Amino acid sequence: MSQIGTDPADPQTIFVHPLTVADVVAALRTAAPPHLAESWDSNRLICGDPAESVDSVLLAVDPVTAVVDEAIRSDVDLVITHHPLYLRGTDHVSATDPKGRCVHRLIRAGIALANAHTTLDAAHGGVAAALAAAVGLLGAAPLQPSPNDPTQGIGRVGRLEHPTRLRDFAAAVAVALPDSAPGLLVGGDLDATIETVAVSGGAGDGLLGTARDAGADVFLTADLRHHPASEHLEAGRPYLLCGTHWATEWVGLPPLAARLERAAAAKGRRLATYVSEVVTDPWTLRLSTGS
């Protein structure tokens, strides 16, 4: 189908064919290529008709009730989330649980849902690249290169422009990340000098050894558990910065939104994108403990 045509009833009237769900999902797959997906992952159109038109898109980290609420209020045509709705599959989508209710509400509102998970984590300009840029890394390269394309992959490792103390770098990272209740945890010698930094958005327990092998002085990630973090620090660097899952992955959404808008513009069409600022971390309050 051509982008521009004439109305058969009035050949003098020129119209532009709208983008479709399929068009936007194709642009999403270009930004987050399917060959970068981990074998256990799900990156797909979750609900919606590929032929339906799309003028506006909401981008968010999680496909949860609060995001569906925002999508319906904003009257968007498509929601793109980082996380899949059904990572491990399901045998029903009845409105008897929160996920099923999200599907029913989206369909009733005429809103499609798609996601890009580990594909976006690994991609050029994706979550890992955005996190590296947010904390000022130079010469960032994949921390765990994809076997299908070593120039892309999970995480990034690079260096700071100037060596700095761990406490000062941690303060800069805290400013660079969007805020949520748990904040940022720091493990290591606060006055130690650091220069080489590894980052990986989301859960990073499995990359502690990889960050050490890469020669990192500090590793910024999320969801670090007590024993893996403690045992890792007993053996020395890299020191640890533990942000939240939502905050360390949210940074990948604004670049994706801009990329989708550029892809639409290249086709001579306009796509309005909105990045959700709804904090979907499960924690809503942090209280200091002790007297």
DOROTOR-801820 format. One record per residue (C-alpha): x, y, z. Coordinates in steps of 0.001 Angstrom, whole numbers, padded with zeros to 6 digits, always signed. Example, Ala and Ser with C-alpha at 12.3 -4.5 7.8 and 13.67 -1.06 7.14 Angstrom:
+012300-004500+007800/+013670-001060+007140/
//
This chain:
+000000+000000+000000/+001390+003404-000944/+001750+006094+001659/-000084+008770-000320/-003078+008319-002610/-006213+010018-003867/-009782+009553-002766/-011566+007644-005576/-014697+009726-004965/-012726+012964-005278/-009390+012623-007131/-008422+016133-006037/-008345+015055-002383/-004986+013693-001277/-004833+011527+001837/-002077+009757+003729/-002565+006142+004762/-002200+005858+008550/+000407+003755+010230/-000828+000370+011346/-000031-001753+014364/+002024-003932+012023/+004011-000883+010821/+004896+000186+014358/+005742-003344+015461/+008022-003652+012413/+009796-000442+013485/+010053-001870+017007/+011658-005029+015641/+014146-002935+013682/+015097-001099+016866/+015158-004320+018920/+016033-007147+016480/+014483-010571+017204/+017798-012381+016750/+019022-010756+019974/+016338-012448+022111/+017325-014860+024842/+015961-018379+024242/+013600-018201+027252/+012176-014793+026382/+008994-013440+024783/+009063-010436+022438/+005862-010139+020423/+002556-008511+019615/+000577-009628+022664/-002897-008449+021723/-004375-006330+018961/-005062-006432+015226/-001994-005792+013037/-004210-004022+010488/-005590-001420+012926/-004361+002163+012522/-002002+003800+015009/-001563+007507+015678/-000201+007348+019222/+001849+004995+021383/+002487+004778+025127/+005800+003235+026205/+006238+001715+029678/+008345-000842+031508/+005553-003086+032805/+002178-004216+031369/+000304-003685+034631/-003031-002187+035643/-001665+001321+036266/-000181+001431+032768/-003427+000172+031211/-005254+002905+033153/-002877+005504+031709/-003231+004144+028173/-007026+004315+028324/-006980+007831+029833/-004536+008975+027163/-006571+007367+024368/-003518+005846+022690/-003754+003154+020030/-000835+000974+021103/+001099+000251+024280/+004695-000944+024014/+006159-002365+027208/+009608-003676+027948/+008391-006695+029886/+006125-009335+028368/+002677-009897+029843/+003049-013694+029845/+006727-014605+030072/+006009-018236+030945/+002838-018636+028913/-000740-019166+030054/-003710-021386+029317/-006318-018624+029638/-006853-014875+029340/-010108-014723+031276/-010740-011613+033347/-010402-013615+036547/-006895-012350+037315/-005084-009023+036812/-003322-010075+033601/-006531-011320+032020/-008340-008140+033040/-005589-006069+031389/-006101-007985+028133/-009877-007530+028239/-009656-003824+029039/-007139-003178+026267/-009201-005031+023666/-012419-003260+024699/-010612+000081+024386/-009179-000839+020963/-005596-000644+022235/-002940-003091+021051/-000078-004310+023254/+003416-005319+022154/+006730-005739+023931/+010476-005840+023394/+012374-007399+026286/+015862-008905+025961/+015909-007724+022343/+015779-004137+023604/+018186-004887+026451/+020844-005975+023970/+020259-003684+020993/+022253-000722+019742/+020598+002253+021422/+018613-000045+023727/+018380-000331+027500/+022034-001187+028164/+023309+001512+025821/+020961+004091+027346/+022035+003180+030887/+025702+003462+029900/+025061+006875+028372/+023057+008046+031393/+025991+007439+033745/+028597+008897+031377/+030468+005871+030050/+032882+006307+027151/+033732+003593+024648/+030990+001319+025987/+030990-002230+024575/+028675-005183+025295/+029327-006789+028667/+027942-010114+027433/+028026-010025+023613/+025234-011724+021700/+026405-014901+019959/+024416-013738+016936/+026000-010267+016831/+028975-009529+019122/+028584-005784+018560/+025345-005975+020565/+024486-007796+023750/+023424-007660+027389/+024981-004920+029514/+027775-002522+028681/+031266-001875+030030/+033182+001345+029507/+035206+003961+031302/+034532+007283+032943/+036041+010438+031482/+037899+010990+034747/+038615+008593+037627/+036415+009347+040622/+035581+008084+044086/+032896+005441+044403/+030790+007698+046650/+030860+010520+044084/+030013+008243+041173/+027152+006734+043180/+025793+010232+043847/+025903+011000+040110/+024133+007728+039270/+021412+008491+041817/+020747+011777+040007/+020812+010142+036552/+018208+007465+037339/+014483+008165+037684/+013378+008129+041295/+011547+005328+043058/+011155+004439+046724/+014076+001993+047202/+016615+004404+045665/+020184+003211+045116/+022254+000869+047283/+026055+001072+047305/+028441-001744+048250/+032201-001307+048522/+034904+001108+049636/+033235+004502+049265/+036578+006314+048943/+038088+003909+046415/+038943+005316+042999/+036994+003874+040103/+037279+004304+036346/+035960+001204+034535/+032223+000684+034942/+029882-002155+033960/+026116-001654+033734/+023141-003899+033090/+019512-002868+033504/+017256-005192+035459/+018278-008252+037464/+022068-008596+037397/+022994-011444+039771/+023984-013629+036859/+026502-011115+035530/+028593-010533+038661/+031382-012797+037419/+031151-011350+033917/+031596-007827+035277/+034635-008959+037256/+036156-010697+034241/+035661-007476+032254/+037878-005612+034725/+035121-003360+036025/+035737-001325+039165/+032016-001013+039819/+028897-002748+038480/+025550-000949+038278/+022520-003228+038043/+019357-004141+040000/+017709-006850+042109/+020933-008009+043760/+020278-010643+046421/+022039-010739+049787/+024215-013837+049430/+025424-013375+045839/+026246-009705+046529/+027951-010417+049859/+030038-013283+048527/+030970-011266+045458/+032181-008282+047506/+034215-010582+049770/+036344-011326+046720/+036877-007659+045850/+035980-005509+042871/+033810-004635+041120/+031989-002722+043813/+028220-002757+043490/+025510-000226+042815/+022032-001714+043111/+019222+000368+041644/+015669-000772+041057/+014570-002950+038185/+012148-000295+036922/+014591+002636+037133/+017525+000882+035450/+015323-000186+032518/+013098+002908+032189/+016065+004849+030783/+015772+002795+027574/+012263+004066+026779/+012871+007706+025708/+015462+006692+023063/+013069+004029+021764/+010228+006555+021564/+012418+008917+019530/+013465+006085+017230/+009858+005087+016550/+008966+008694+015733/+011894+008909+013300/+010834+005643+011634/+007338+007048+011114/+008706+010327+009775/+010841+008396+007280/+007578+007033+005870/+006135+010528+005667/+003847+009975+008621/+003601+011250+012183/+003547+009079+015284/+002924+010617+018703/+004815+008788+021456/+004467+009147+025213/+006792+007651+027809/+004954+006636+030960/+006298+008102+034183/+004169+005800+036322/+006572+004090+038727/+005825+000369+038508/+008358-000838+041047/+006419-002874+043611/+007671-000734+046525/+005983+002565+047361/+007737+003643+050555/+011156+003231+052175/+011532+003681+055943/+014813+003718+057802/+014972+000984+060415/+016457+000988+063883/+016387+003693+066523/
//
